[in-house]
């Protein structure tokens, strides 16, 4: 998603992720191992690999010299 060239493409990737984080009944820190059909947590929580979720923020800051 962070490498998307336009906002519409970015949102195609991010909107489902936002929905999962916002609506999941599994109240654990953001997991990267969950059922794709239900969003229910399987294992793993608060792992460093979810740092990739923030790559767009970093890229935008670097492009804007912030």
Secondary structure, 3 states (H helix, E strand, C coil): CCCCCCHHHHHHHHHHHHHHHHHCCCCCCCCCEECCCCCCEEECCCCHHHHHHHHHHHHHHHHCCC
